[in-house]
């Protein structure tokens, strides 16, 4: 199975236009639904990873000032047990980061909070 990170980004971006969609947004929604229909038979399988001594592996990243409308960052993380994702998030942050370092720190903190909760 190939991953399509652009589909995940599209879904998040479309959510911002729910109250006032345009024709281009509807066309993108139809594309997204066709993609989901074509991948409905895919499944996640989980297995133990004997090479790692840590229970979780976490990755985080940001797109500093990726939203040109609001200048806010899109931050995200993924938490894995073994080789499989068990928790993930991608969202537009509520603040404007002053630097790319601050933006990366904010995403890492969110990932750390999720690991602590798990």
Residue pairs with C-beta under 8 A, 6 or more apart in sequence:
1 39
1 42
4 35
7 32
7 35
8 90
9 74
9 90
10 28
10 31
10 32
11 32
12 74
12 90
12 91
12 92
14 25
14 28
14 29
14 32
16 92
17 25
21 29
44 84
44 85
45 84
46 81
46 82
46 84
46 86
47 82
47 83
47 84
48 82
49 81
49 82
49 83
52 82
55 81
56 79
56 80
56 81
56 115
56 118
57 79
57 80
57 81
58 77
58 78
58 79
58 80
58 111
58 112
58 114
58 115
59 77
59 78
59 80
59 111
60 75
60 76
60 77
60 78
60 104
60 107
60 108
60 110
60 111
61 75
61 76
61 77
61 104
61 107
62 73
62 74
62 75
62 76
62 97
62 100
62 103
62 104
62 106
62 107
63 73
63 74
63 75
64 73
64 97
64 99
64 100
64 103
64 104
65 71
65 72
65 73
65 96
65 97
66 73
66 74
67 73
67 74
67 92
70 92
70 96
71 96
72 92
72 93
72 94
72 95
72 96
73 92
73 93
73 96
73 97
73 103
73 106
74 90
74 91
74 92
74 93
75 90
75 91
75 93
75 103
75 106
75 107
75 110
76 88
76 89
76 90
76 91
76 107
77 88
77 89
77 107
77 108
77 110
77 111
77 114
78 85
78 87
78 88
79 85
79 86
79 87
79 88
79 111
79 114
79 115
79 118
80 86
86 118
87 114
87 118
89 110
89 114
93 103
93 106
95 106
97 103
97 106
